Amino acid sequence: MSAGTVLTPAWEEYGQVAVVDEQGRIRLDEQIHDTPSGAANAAGAGTNGWAFWLADTPEGQVTLADLRAALSEED
């Protein structure tokens, strides 16, 4: 996932949008979070951020969990 990737919640009741920064951290409401779950908690979701956040990709929106699994398959 590259800097500038937009992350949106997988759940409709949450409207926050986050962005991946140059260090791979997640910026949400001007706060930086080191983990997807930390950002999900800050959004008020209190859940696993890997399943909560959807990344905008050329193939469409994909959960961070699915992106992580695809990357681990490439190794």
mmCIF file of the N, C-alpha and C atoms, coordinates in Angstrom:
data_MODEL
# 
_entry.id   MODEL 
# 
loop_
_atom_site.group_PDB 
_atom_site.id 
_atom_site.type_symbol 
_atom_site.label_atom_id 
_atom_site.label_alt_id 
_atom_site.label_comp_id 
_atom_site.label_asym_id 
_atom_site.label_entity_id 
_atom_site.label_seq_id 
_atom_site.pdbx_PDB_ins_code 
_atom_site.Cartn_x 
_atom_site.Cartn_y 
_atom_site.Cartn_z 
_atom_site.occupancy 
_atom_site.B_iso_or_equiv 
_atom_site.pdbx_formal_charge 
_atom_site.auth_seq_id 
_atom_site.auth_comp_id 
_atom_site.auth_asym_id 
_atom_site.auth_atom_id 
_atom_site.pdbx_PDB_model_num 
ATOM 1   N N  . MET A 1 1  ? 0.858   -1.163  0.000  1.00 0.00 ? 1  MET A N  1 
ATOM 2   C CA . MET A 1 1  ? 0.000   0.000   0.000  1.00 0.00 ? 1  MET A CA 1 
ATOM 3   C C  . MET A 1 1  ? 0.903   1.225   0.000  1.00 0.00 ? 1  MET A C  1 
ATOM 4   N N  . SER A 1 2  ? 0.649   2.135   -0.879 1.00 0.00 ? 2  SER A N  1 
ATOM 5   C CA . SER A 1 2  ? 1.523   3.290   -1.008 1.00 0.00 ? 2  SER A CA 1 
ATOM 6   C C  . SER A 1 2  ? 0.959   4.510   -0.287 1.00 0.00 ? 2  SER A C  1 
ATOM 7   N N  . ALA A 1 3  ? 1.853   5.477   -0.059 1.00 0.00 ? 3  ALA A N  1 
ATOM 8   C CA . ALA A 1 3  ? 1.446   6.734   0.575  1.00 0.00 ? 3  ALA A CA 1 
ATOM 9   C C  . ALA A 1 3  ? 0.337   7.364   -0.263 1.00 0.00 ? 3  ALA A C  1 
ATOM 10  N N  . GLY A 1 4  ? -0.639  7.910   0.428  1.00 0.00 ? 4  GLY A N  1 
ATOM 11  C CA . GLY A 1 4  ? -1.760  8.541   -0.245 1.00 0.00 ? 4  GLY A CA 1 
ATOM 12  C C  . GLY A 1 4  ? -2.945  7.617   -0.472 1.00 0.00 ? 4  GLY A C  1 
ATOM 13  N N  . THR A 1 5  ? -2.783  6.324   -0.174 1.00 0.00 ? 5  THR A N  1 
ATOM 14  C CA . THR A 1 5  ? -3.907  5.400   -0.318 1.00 0.00 ? 5  THR A CA 1 
ATOM 15  C C  . THR A 1 5  ? -5.030  5.820   0.622  1.00 0.00 ? 5  THR A C  1 
ATOM 16  N N  . VAL A 1 6  ? -6.213  5.928   0.090  1.00 0.00 ? 6  VAL A N  1 
ATOM 17  C CA . VAL A 1 6  ? -7.382  6.331   0.873  1.00 0.00 ? 6  VAL A CA 1 
ATOM 18  C C  . VAL A 1 6  ? -8.016  5.090   1.490  1.00 0.00 ? 6  VAL A C  1 
ATOM 19  N N  . LEU A 1 7  ? -8.339  5.205   2.783  1.00 0.00 ? 7  LEU A N  1 
ATOM 20  C CA . LEU A 1 7  ? -8.997  4.123   3.520  1.00 0.00 ? 7  LEU A CA 1 
ATOM 21  C C  . LEU A 1 7  ? -10.376 4.598   3.956  1.00 0.00 ? 7  LEU A C  1 
ATOM 22  N N  . THR A 1 8  ? -11.375 3.774   3.716  1.00 0.00 ? 8  THR A N  1 
ATOM 23  C CA . THR A 1 8  ? -12.719 4.085   4.167  1.00 0.00 ? 8  THR A CA 1 
ATOM 24  C C  . THR A 1 8  ? -13.243 2.905   4.988  1.00 0.00 ? 8  THR A C  1 
ATOM 25  N N  . PRO A 1 9  ? -14.144 3.165   5.927  1.00 0.00 ? 9  PRO A N  1 
ATOM 26  C CA . PRO A 1 9  ? -14.687 2.076   6.740  1.00 0.00 ? 9  PRO A CA 1 
ATOM 27  C C  . PRO A 1 9  ? -15.521 1.109   5.912  1.00 0.00 ? 9  PRO A C  1 
ATOM 28  N N  . ALA A 1 10 ? -15.448 -0.158  6.265  1.00 0.00 ? 10 ALA A N  1 
ATOM 29  C CA . ALA A 1 10 ? -16.264 -1.179  5.613  1.00 0.00 ? 10 ALA A CA 1 
ATOM 30  C C  . ALA A 1 10 ? -17.710 -1.106  6.092  1.00 0.00 ? 10 ALA A C  1 
ATOM 31  N N  . TRP A 1 11 ? -17.935 -0.464  7.218  1.00 0.00 ? 11 TRP A N  1 
ATOM 32  C CA . TRP A 1 11 ? -19.269 -0.367  7.800  1.00 0.00 ? 11 TRP A CA 1 
ATOM 33  C C  . TRP A 1 11 ? -19.860 0.998   7.485  1.00 0.00 ? 11 TRP A C  1 
ATOM 34  N N  . GLU A 1 12 ? -21.055 1.012   6.940  1.00 0.00 ? 12 GLU A N  1 
ATOM 35  C CA . GLU A 1 12 ? -21.689 2.249   6.478  1.00 0.00 ? 12 GLU A CA 1 
ATOM 36  C C  . GLU A 1 12 ? -21.924 3.275   7.575  1.00 0.00 ? 12 GLU A C  1 
ATOM 37  N N  . GLU A 1 13 ? -22.098 2.825   8.814  1.00 0.00 ? 13 GLU A N  1 
ATOM 38  C CA . GLU A 1 13 ? -22.412 3.778   9.890  1.00 0.00 ? 13 GLU A CA 1 
ATOM 39  C C  . GLU A 1 13 ? -21.221 4.646   10.284 1.00 0.00 ? 13 GLU A C  1 
ATOM 40  N N  . TYR A 1 14 ? -20.040 4.340   9.748  1.00 0.00 ? 14 TYR A N  1 
ATOM 41  C CA . TYR A 1 14 ? -18.851 5.150   10.015 1.00 0.00 ? 14 TYR A CA 1 
ATOM 42  C C  . TYR A 1 14 ? -18.476 5.891   8.747  1.00 0.00 ? 14 TYR A C  1 
ATOM 43  N N  . GLY A 1 15 ? -18.343 7.210   8.857  1.00 0.00 ? 15 GLY A N  1 
ATOM 44  C CA . GLY A 1 15 ? -18.083 8.014   7.669  1.00 0.00 ? 15 GLY A CA 1 
ATOM 45  C C  . GLY A 1 15 ? -16.679 8.565   7.557  1.00 0.00 ? 15 GLY A C  1 
ATOM 46  N N  . GLN A 1 16 ? -15.801 8.229   8.497  1.00 0.00 ? 16 GLN A N  1 
ATOM 47  C CA . GLN A 1 16 ? -14.460 8.772   8.465  1.00 0.00 ? 16 GLN A CA 1 
ATOM 48  C C  . GLN A 1 16 ? -13.673 8.252   7.270  1.00 0.00 ? 16 GLN A C  1 
ATOM 49  N N  . VAL A 1 17 ? -12.774 9.099   6.795  1.00 0.00 ? 17 VAL A N  1 
ATOM 50  C CA . VAL A 1 17 ? -11.856 8.707   5.739  1.00 0.00 ? 17 VAL A CA 1 
ATOM 51  C C  . VAL A 1 17 ? -10.453 8.903   6.282  1.00 0.00 ? 17 VAL A C  1 
ATOM 52  N N  . ALA A 1 18 ? -9.597  7.921   6.061  1.00 0.00 ? 18 ALA A N  1 
ATOM 53  C CA . ALA A 1 18 ? -8.212  7.977   6.515  1.00 0.00 ? 18 ALA A CA 1 
ATOM 54  C C  . ALA A 1 18 ? -7.296  7.886   5.295  1.00 0.00 ? 18 ALA A C  1 
ATOM 55  N N  . VAL A 1 19 ? -6.029  8.251   5.500  1.00 0.00 ? 19 VAL A N  1 
ATOM 56  C CA . VAL A 1 19 ? -5.049  8.203   4.420  1.00 0.00 ? 19 VAL A CA 1 
ATOM 57  C C  . VAL A 1 19 ? -3.766  7.598   4.955  1.00 0.00 ? 19 VAL A C  1 
ATOM 58  N N  . VAL A 1 20 ? -3.106  6.789   4.144  1.00 0.00 ? 20 VAL A N  1 
ATOM 59  C CA . VAL A 1 20 ? -1.814  6.210   4.512  1.00 0.00 ? 20 VAL A CA 1 
ATOM 60  C C  . VAL A 1 20 ? -0.738  7.263   4.264  1.00 0.00 ? 20 VAL A C  1 
ATOM 61  N N  . ASP A 1 21 ? 0.146   7.486   5.259  1.00 0.00 ? 21 ASP A N  1 
ATOM 62  C CA . ASP A 1 21 ? 1.205   8.487   5.087  1.00 0.00 ? 21 ASP A CA 1 
ATOM 63  C C  . ASP A 1 21 ? 2.479   7.849   4.525  1.00 0.00 ? 21 ASP A C  1 
ATOM 64  N N  . GLU A 1 22 ? 3.513   8.646   4.392  1.00 0.00 ? 22 GLU A N  1 
ATOM 65  C CA . GLU A 1 22 ? 4.767   8.195   3.782  1.00 0.00 ? 22 GLU A CA 1 
ATOM 66  C C  . GLU A 1 22 ? 5.468   7.095   4.576  1.00 0.00 ? 22 GLU A C  1 
ATOM 67  N N  . GLN A 1 23 ? 5.194   6.994   5.868  1.00 0.00 ? 23 GLN A N  1 
ATOM 68  C CA . GLN A 1 23 ? 5.789   5.961   6.715  1.00 0.00 ? 23 GLN A CA 1 
ATOM 69  C C  . GLN A 1 23 ? 4.893   4.722   6.858  1.00 0.00 ? 23 GLN A C  1 
ATOM 70  N N  . GLY A 1 24 ? 3.780   4.692   6.139  1.00 0.00 ? 24 GLY A N  1 
ATOM 71  C CA . GLY A 1 24 ? 2.878   3.553   6.218  1.00 0.00 ? 24 GLY A CA 1 
ATOM 72  C C  . GLY A 1 24 ? 1.908   3.621   7.384  1.00 0.00 ? 24 GLY A C  1 
ATOM 73  N N  . ARG A 1 25 ? 1.893   4.753   8.079  1.00 0.00 ? 25 ARG A N  1 
ATOM 74  C CA . ARG A 1 25 ? 0.953   4.932   9.195  1.00 0.00 ? 25 ARG A CA 1 
ATOM 75  C C  . ARG A 1 25 ? -0.371  5.455   8.651  1.00 0.00 ? 25 ARG A C  1 
ATOM 76  N N  . ILE A 1 26 ? -1.380  5.471   9.497  1.00 0.00 ? 26 ILE A N  1 
ATOM 77  C CA . ILE A 1 26 ? -2.715  5.895   9.076  1.00 0.00 ? 26 ILE A CA 1 
ATOM 78  C C  . ILE A 1 26 ? -3.050  7.231   9.721  1.00 0.00 ? 26 ILE A C  1 
ATOM 79  N N  . ARG A 1 27 ? -3.361  8.212   8.884  1.00 0.00 ? 27 ARG A N  1 
ATOM 80  C CA . ARG A 1 27 ? -3.754  9.542   9.364  1.00 0.00 ? 27 ARG A CA 1 
ATOM 81  C C  . ARG A 1 27 ? -5.277  9.624   9.347  1.00 0.00 ? 27 ARG A C  1 
ATOM 82  N N  . LEU A 1 28 ? -5.846  9.872   10.518 1.00 0.00 ? 28 LEU A N  1 
ATOM 83  C CA . LEU A 1 28 ? -7.293  9.999   10.675 1.00 0.00 ? 28 LEU A CA 1 
ATOM 84  C C  . LEU A 1 28 ? -7.561  11.229  11.516 1.00 0.00 ? 28 LEU A C  1 
ATOM 85  N N  . ASP A 1 29 ? -8.313  12.165  10.978 1.00 0.00 ? 29 ASP A N  1 
ATOM 86  C CA . ASP A 1 29 ? -8.641  13.404  11.711 1.00 0.00 ? 29 ASP A CA 1 
ATOM 87  C C  . ASP A 1 29 ? -7.391  14.071  12.272 1.00 0.00 ? 29 ASP A C  1 
ATOM 88  N N  . GLU A 1 30 ? -6.362  14.184  11.438 1.00 0.00 ? 30 GLU A N  1 
ATOM 89  C CA . GLU A 1 30 ? -5.103  14.843  11.797 1.00 0.00 ? 30 GLU A CA 1 
ATOM 90  C C  . GLU A 1 30 ? -4.324  14.120  12.892 1.00 0.00 ? 30 GLU A C  1 
ATOM 91  N N  . GLN A 1 31 ? -4.723  12.928  13.252 1.00 0.00 ? 31 GLN A N  1 
ATOM 92  C CA . GLN A 1 31 ? -3.969  12.109  14.197 1.00 0.00 ? 31 GLN A CA 1 
ATOM 93  C C  . GLN A 1 31 ? -3.349  10.952  13.441 1.00 0.00 ? 31 GLN A C  1 
ATOM 94  N N  . ILE A 1 32 ? -2.146  10.550  13.886 1.00 0.00 ? 32 ILE A N  1 
ATOM 95  C CA . ILE A 1 32 ? -1.424  9.462   13.249 1.00 0.00 ? 32 ILE A CA 1 
ATOM 96  C C  . ILE A 1 32 ? -1.578  8.195   14.088 1.00 0.00 ? 32 ILE A C  1 
ATOM 97  N N  . HIS A 1 33 ? -1.850  7.078   13.418 1.00 0.00 ? 33 HIS A N  1 
ATOM 98  C CA . HIS A 1 33 ? -1.997  5.789   14.094 1.00 0.00 ? 33 HIS A CA 1 
ATOM 99  C C  . HIS A 1 33 ? -1.043  4.791   13.456 1.00 0.00 ? 33 HIS A C  1 
ATOM 100 N N  . ASP A 1 34 ? -0.350  4.037   14.296 1.00 0.00 ? 34 ASP A N  1 
ATOM 101 C CA . ASP A 1 34 ? 0.628   3.072   13.815 1.00 0.00 ? 34 ASP A CA 1 
ATOM 102 C C  . ASP A 1 34 ? -0.002  1.778   13.313 1.00 0.00 ? 34 ASP A C  1 
ATOM 103 N N  . THR A 1 35 ? -1.232  1.510   13.729 1.00 0.00 ? 35 THR A N  1 
ATOM 104 C CA . THR A 1 35 ? -1.882  0.259   13.337 1.00 0.00 ? 35 THR A CA 1 
ATOM 105 C C  . THR A 1 35 ? -3.291  0.525   12.812 1.00 0.00 ? 35 THR A C  1 
ATOM 106 N N  . PRO A 1 36 ? -3.779  -0.354  11.950 1.00 0.00 ? 36 PRO A N  1 
ATOM 107 C CA . PRO A 1 36 ? -5.159  -0.220  11.482 1.00 0.00 ? 36 PRO A CA 1 
ATOM 108 C C  . PRO A 1 36 ? -6.173  -0.295  12.625 1.00 0.00 ? 36 PRO A C  1 
ATOM 109 N N  . SER A 1 37 ? -5.909  -1.148  13.617 1.00 0.00 ? 37 SER A N  1 
ATOM 110 C CA . SER A 1 37 ? -6.839  -1.270  14.744 1.00 0.00 ? 37 SER A CA 1 
ATOM 111 C C  . SER A 1 37 ? -6.844  -0.005  15.592 1.00 0.00 ? 37 SER A C  1 
ATOM 112 N N  . GLY A 1 38 ? -5.689  0.624   15.759 1.00 0.00 ? 38 GLY A N  1 
ATOM 113 C CA . GLY A 1 38 ? -5.635  1.890   16.491 1.00 0.00 ? 38 GLY A CA 1 
ATOM 114 C C  . GLY A 1 38 ? -6.474  2.953   15.804 1.00 0.00 ? 38 GLY A C  1 
ATOM 115 N N  . ALA A 1 39 ? -6.397  3.004   14.478 1.00 0.00 ? 39 ALA A N  1 
ATOM 116 C CA . ALA A 1 39 ? -7.204  3.969   13.722 1.00 0.00 ? 39 ALA A CA 1 
ATOM 117 C C  . ALA A 1 39 ? -8.685  3.618   13.794 1.00 0.00 ? 39 ALA A C  1 
ATOM 118 N N  . ALA A 1 40 ? -9.022  2.332   13.751 1.00 0.00 ? 40 ALA A N  1 
ATOM 119 C CA . ALA A 1 40 ? -10.427 1.919   13.862 1.00 0.00 ? 40 ALA A CA 1 
ATOM 120 C C  . ALA A 1 40 ? -10.981 2.291   15.236 1.00 0.00 ? 40 ALA A C  1 
ATOM 121 N N  . ASN A 1 41 ? -10.185 2.082   16.280 1.00 0.00 ? 41 ASN A N  1 
ATOM 122 C CA . ASN A 1 41 ? -10.618 2.459   17.626 1.00 0.00 ? 41 ASN A CA 1 
ATOM 123 C C  . ASN A 1 41 ? -10.832 3.962   17.717 1.00 0.00 ? 41 ASN A C  1 
ATOM 124 N N  . ALA A 1 42 ? -9.944  4.741   17.102 1.00 0.00 ? 42 ALA A N  1 
ATOM 125 C CA . ALA A 1 42 ? -10.082 6.200   17.118 1.00 0.00 ? 42 ALA A CA 1 
ATOM 126 C C  . ALA A 1 42 ? -11.335 6.643   16.361 1.00 0.00 ? 42 ALA A C  1 
ATOM 127 N N  . ALA A 1 43 ? -11.749 5.857   15.374 1.00 0.00 ? 43 ALA A N  1 
ATOM 128 C CA . ALA A 1 43 ? -12.969 6.156   14.625 1.00 0.00 ? 43 ALA A CA 1 
ATOM 129 C C  . ALA A 1 43 ? -14.217 5.772   15.407 1.00 0.00 ? 43 ALA A C  1 
ATOM 130 N N  . GLY A 1 44 ? -14.017 5.088   16.543 1.00 0.00 ? 44 GLY A N  1 
ATOM 131 C CA . GLY A 1 44 ? -15.138 4.691   17.382 1.00 0.00 ? 44 GLY A CA 1 
ATOM 132 C C  . GLY A 1 44 ? -15.637 3.281   17.127 1.00 0.00 ? 44 GLY A C  1 
ATOM 133 N N  . ALA A 1 45 ? -14.914 2.527   16.300 1.00 0.00 ? 45 ALA A N  1 
ATOM 134 C CA . ALA A 1 45 ? -15.392 1.195   15.934 1.00 0.00 ? 45 ALA A CA 1 
ATOM 135 C C  . ALA A 1 45 ? -15.029 0.131   16.962 1.00 0.00 ? 45 ALA A C  1 
ATOM 136 N N  . GLY A 1 46 ? -13.883 0.253   17.623 1.00 0.00 ? 46 GLY A N  1 
ATOM 137 C CA . GLY A 1 46 ? -13.489 -0.734  18.620 1.00 0.00 ? 46 GLY A CA 1 
ATOM 138 C C  . GLY A 1 46 ? -13.427 -2.138  18.062 1.00 0.00 ? 46 GLY A C  1 
ATOM 139 N N  . THR A 1 47 ? -12.807 -2.302  16.899 1.00 0.00 ? 47 THR A N  1 
ATOM 140 C CA . THR A 1 47 ? -12.775 -3.607  16.235 1.00 0.00 ? 47 THR A CA 1 
ATOM 141 C C  . THR A 1 47 ? -11.430 -3.816  15.559 1.00 0.00 ? 47 THR A C  1 
ATOM 142 N N  . ASN A 1 48 ? -11.267 -4.952  14.930 1.00 0.00 ? 48 ASN A N  1 
ATOM 143 C CA . ASN A 1 48 ? -10.055 -5.263  14.200 1.00 0.00 ? 48 ASN A CA 1 
ATOM 144 C C  . ASN A 1 48 ? -9.950  -4.360  12.977 1.00 0.00 ? 48 ASN A C  1 
ATOM 145 N N  . GLY A 1 49 ? -8.942  -3.508  12.965 1.00 0.00 ? 49 GLY A N  1 
ATOM 146 C CA . GLY A 1 49 ? -8.780  -2.558  11.873 1.00 0.00 ? 49 GLY A CA 1 
ATOM 147 C C  . GLY A 1 49 ? -8.461  -3.192  10.545 1.00 0.00 ? 49 GLY A C  1 
ATOM 148 N N  . TRP A 1 50 ? -7.876  -4.385  10.566 1.00 0.00 ? 50 TRP A N  1 
ATOM 149 C CA . TRP A 1 50 ? -7.555  -5.069  9.303  1.00 0.00 ? 50 TRP A CA 1 
ATOM 150 C C  . TRP A 1 50 ? -8.828  -5.416  8.535  1.00 0.00 ? 50 TRP A C  1 
ATOM 151 N N  . ALA A 1 51 ? -9.928  -5.661  9.244  1.00 0.00 ? 51 ALA A N  1 
ATOM 152 C CA . ALA A 1 51 ? -11.211 -5.956  8.609  1.00 0.00 ? 51 ALA A CA 1 
ATOM 153 C C  . ALA A 1 51 ? -12.068 -4.696  8.447  1.00 0.00 ? 51 ALA A C  1 
ATOM 154 N N  . PHE A 1 52 ? -11.808 -3.688  9.269  1.00 0.00 ? 52 PHE A N  1 
ATOM 155 C CA . PHE A 1 52 ? -12.619 -2.467  9.278  1.00 0.00 ? 52 PHE A CA 1 
ATOM 156 C C  . PHE A 1 52 ? -12.327 -1.556  8.085  1.00 0.00 ? 52 PHE A C  1 
ATOM 157 N N  . TRP A 1 53 ? -11.048 -1.411  7.733  1.00 0.00 ? 53 TRP A N  1 
ATOM 158 C CA . TRP A 1 53 ? -10.664 -0.452  6.698  1.00 0.00 ? 53 TRP A CA 1 
ATOM 159 C C  . TRP A 1 53 ? -10.633 -1.080  5.315  1.00 0.00 ? 53 TRP A C  1 
ATOM 160 N N  . LEU A 1 54 ? -11.167 -0.347  4.346  1.00 0.00 ? 54 LEU A N  1 
ATOM 161 C CA . LEU A 1 54 ? -11.092 -0.712  2.937  1.00 0.00 ? 54 LEU A CA 1 
ATOM 162 C C  . LEU A 1 54 ? -10.119 0.229   2.248  1.00 0.00 ? 54 LEU A C  1 
ATOM 163 N N  . ALA A 1 55 ? -9.196  -0.331  1.493  1.00 0.00 ? 55 ALA A N  1 
ATOM 164 C CA . ALA A 1 55 ? -8.230  0.472   0.746  1.00 0.00 ? 55 ALA A CA 1 
ATOM 165 C C  . ALA A 1 55 ? -8.716  0.630   -0.690 1.00 0.00 ? 55 ALA A C  1 
ATOM 166 N N  . ASP A 1 56 ? -8.579  1.836   -1.221 1.00 0.00 ? 56 ASP A N  1 
ATOM 167 C CA . ASP A 1 56 ? -8.872  2.058   -2.627 1.00 0.00 ? 56 ASP A CA 1 
ATOM 168 C C  . ASP A 1 56 ? -7.714  1.510   -3.455 1.00 0.00 ? 56 ASP A C  1 
ATOM 169 N N  . THR A 1 57 ? -8.004  0.580   -4.337 1.00 0.00 ? 57 THR A N  1 
ATOM 170 C CA . THR A 1 57 ? -6.979  -0.012  -5.202 1.00 0.00 ? 57 THR A CA 1 
ATOM 171 C C  . THR A 1 57 ? -7.481  0.062   -6.648 1.00 0.00 ? 57 THR A C  1 
ATOM 172 N N  . PRO A 1 58 ? -6.598  -0.158  -7.623 1.00 0.00 ? 58 PRO A N  1 
ATOM 173 C CA . PRO A 1 58 ? -7.056  -0.164  -9.017 1.00 0.00 ? 58 PRO A CA 1 
ATOM 174 C C  . PRO A 1 58 ? -8.135  -1.215  -9.277 1.00 0.00 ? 58 PRO A C  1 
ATOM 175 N N  . GLU A 1 59 ? -8.174  -2.279  -8.463 1.00 0.00 ? 59 GLU A N  1 
ATOM 176 C CA . GLU A 1 59 ? -9.181  -3.321  -8.615 1.00 0.00 ? 59 GLU A CA 1 
ATOM 177 C C  . GLU A 1 59 ? -10.465 -3.020  -7.848 1.00 0.00 ? 59 GLU A C  1 
ATOM 178 N N  . GLY A 1 60 ? -10.502 -1.914  -7.127 1.00 0.00 ? 60 GLY A N  1 
ATOM 179 C CA . GLY A 1 60 ? -11.652 -1.556  -6.302 1.00 0.00 ? 60 GLY A CA 1 
ATOM 180 C C  . GLY A 1 60 ? -11.268 -1.557  -4.835 1.00 0.00 ? 60 GLY A C  1 
ATOM 181 N N  . GLN A 1 61 ? -12.250 -1.439  -3.958 1.00 0.00 ? 61 GLN A N  1 
ATOM 182 C CA . GLN A 1 61 ? -11.981 -1.415  -2.526 1.00 0.00 ? 61 GLN A CA 1 
ATOM 183 C C  . GLN A 1 61 ? -11.743 -2.825  -2.003 1.00 0.00 ? 61 GLN A C  1 
ATOM 184 N N  . VAL A 1 62 ? -10.689 -2.954  -1.196 1.00 0.00 ? 62 VAL A N  1 
ATOM 185 C CA . VAL A 1 62 ? -10.280 -4.240  -0.648 1.00 0.00 ? 62 VAL A CA 1 
ATOM 186 C C  . VAL A 1 62 ? -9.950  -4.041  0.825  1.00 0.00 ? 62 VAL A C  1 
ATOM 187 N N  . THR A 1 63 ? -10.344 -4.997  1.688  1.00 0.00 ? 63 THR A N  1 
ATOM 188 C CA . THR A 1 63 ? -9.985  -4.861  3.106  1.00 0.00 ? 63 THR A CA 1 
ATOM 189 C C  . THR A 1 63 ? -8.472  -4.964  3.262  1.00 0.00 ? 63 THR A C  1 
ATOM 190 N N  . LEU A 1 64 ? -7.977  -4.349  4.309  1.00 0.00 ? 64 LEU A N  1 
ATOM 191 C CA . LEU A 1 64 ? -6.543  -4.449  4.590  1.00 0.00 ? 64 LEU A CA 1 
ATOM 192 C C  . LEU A 1 64 ? -6.151  -5.895  4.858  1.00 0.00 ? 64 LEU A C  1 
ATOM 193 N N  . ALA A 1 65 ? -7.050  -6.669  5.449  1.00 0.00 ? 65 ALA A N  1 
ATOM 194 C CA . ALA A 1 65 ? -6.773  -8.088  5.700  1.00 0.00 ? 65 ALA A CA 1 
ATOM 195 C C  . ALA A 1 65 ? -6.549  -8.829  4.387  1.00 0.00 ? 65 ALA A C  1 
ATOM 196 N N  . ASP A 1 66 ? -7.371  -8.550  3.387  1.00 0.00 ? 66 ASP A N  1 
ATOM 197 C CA . ASP A 1 66 ? -7.210  -9.202  2.090  1.00 0.00 ? 66 ASP A CA 1 
ATOM 198 C C  . ASP A 1 66 ? -5.928  -8.759  1.399  1.00 0.00 ? 66 ASP A C  1 
ATOM 199 N N  . LEU A 1 67 ? -5.584  -7.478  1.530  1.00 0.00 ? 67 LEU A N  1 
ATOM 200 C CA . LEU A 1 67 ? -4.320  -6.996  0.956  1.00 0.00 ? 67 LEU A CA 1 
ATOM 201 C C  . LEU A 1 67 ? -3.133  -7.683  1.617  1.00 0.00 ? 67 LEU A C  1 
ATOM 202 N N  . ARG A 1 68 ? -3.183  -7.785  2.930  1.00 0.00 ? 68 ARG A N  1 
ATOM 203 C CA . ARG A 1 68 ? -2.096  -8.434  3.675  1.00 0.00 ? 68 ARG A CA 1 
ATOM 204 C C  . ARG A 1 68 ? -1.957  -9.905  3.252  1.00 0.00 ? 68 ARG A C  1 
ATOM 205 N N  . ALA A 1 69 ? -3.085  -10.587 3.099  1.00 0.00 ? 69 ALA A N  1 
ATOM 206 C CA . ALA A 1 69 ? -3.051  -11.997 2.690  1.00 0.00 ? 69 ALA A CA 1 
ATOM 207 C C  . ALA A 1 69 ? -2.470  -12.139 1.285  1.00 0.00 ? 69 ALA A C  1 
ATOM 208 N N  . ALA A 1 70 ? -2.844  -11.240 0.387  1.00 0.00 ? 70 ALA A N  1 
ATOM 209 C CA . ALA A 1 70 ? -2.325  -11.304 -0.978 1.00 0.00 ? 70 ALA A CA 1 
ATOM 210 C C  . ALA A 1 70 ? -0.821  -11.062 -0.999 1.00 0.00 ? 70 ALA A C  1 
ATOM 211 N N  . LEU A 1 71 ? -0.343  -10.137 -0.185 1.00 0.00 ? 71 LEU A N  1 
ATOM 212 C CA . LEU A 1 71 ? 1.086   -9.854  -0.125 1.00 0.00 ? 71 LEU A CA 1 
ATOM 213 C C  . LEU A 1 71 ? 1.856   -11.036 0.457  1.00 0.00 ? 71 LEU A C  1 
ATOM 214 N N  . SER A 1 72 ? 1.290   -11.701 1.454  1.00 0.00 ? 72 SER A N  1 
ATOM 215 C CA . SER A 1 72 ? 1.987   -12.831 2.054  1.00 0.00 ? 72 SER A CA 1 
ATOM 216 C C  . SER A 1 72 ? 2.053   -14.015 1.083  1.00 0.00 ? 72 SER A C  1 
ATOM 217 N N  . GLU A 1 73 ? 1.074   -14.125 0.180  1.00 0.00 ? 73 GLU A N  1 
ATOM 218 C CA . GLU A 1 73 ? 1.086   -15.177 -0.828 1.00 0.00 ? 73 GLU A CA 1 
ATOM 219 C C  . GLU A 1 73 ? 2.181   -14.955 -1.865 1.00 0.00 ? 73 GLU A C  1 
ATOM 220 N N  . GLU A 1 74 ? 2.543   -13.668 -2.084 1.00 0.00 ? 74 GLU A N  1 
ATOM 221 C CA . GLU A 1 74 ? 3.577   -13.343 -3.064 1.00 0.00 ? 74 GLU A CA 1 
ATOM 222 C C  . GLU A 1 74 ? 4.974   -13.701 -2.569 1.00 0.00 ? 74 GLU A C  1 
ATOM 223 N N  . ASP A 1 75 ? 5.152   -13.767 -1.268 1.00 0.00 ? 75 ASP A N  1 
ATOM 224 C CA . ASP A 1 75 ? 6.488   -14.045 -0.699 1.00 0.00 ? 75 ASP A CA 1 
ATOM 225 C C  . ASP A 1 75 ? 6.939   -15.444 -0.914 1.00 0.00 ? 75 ASP A C  1 
# 
